[in-house]
Amino acid sequence: MVLTAEKLFLESGLDCVQMQDIADAEGIGVAALFRYFPKKERLIVAVAVSSLEKNVEHFKRIANGKGSFYERLEQVLDFLMGDHTEQISKSAKFREAFESYASFAKNPFDGIEDYIEIQKVIA
């Protein structure tokens, strides 16, 4: 569900995608989707967290690896410029849209703490 939502959000934008669109793409009833994600914002946060989590382990390996700071920085840059460029670009595009969308919300999104914690781990 999260991967399908991410794909649809990237294609159409956060505002334009409805929960029914995601349910239809998954081949499930919208009620089943709402059982896992009672609000669209909760699903958006889950997609944002998933987007960040995709790279956490790689960055942890680099941070805890051997070599000087400059060598590890070079590894980070190599990773960002390497074969993963399309995935990273999509993740960055989604996160930019997410952070913009969230900044206009009247109240913090349910589950936003998870996103903030993953950001801290990466930092």
Beta strands, then each sheet from edge to edge (+ up, - down):
end
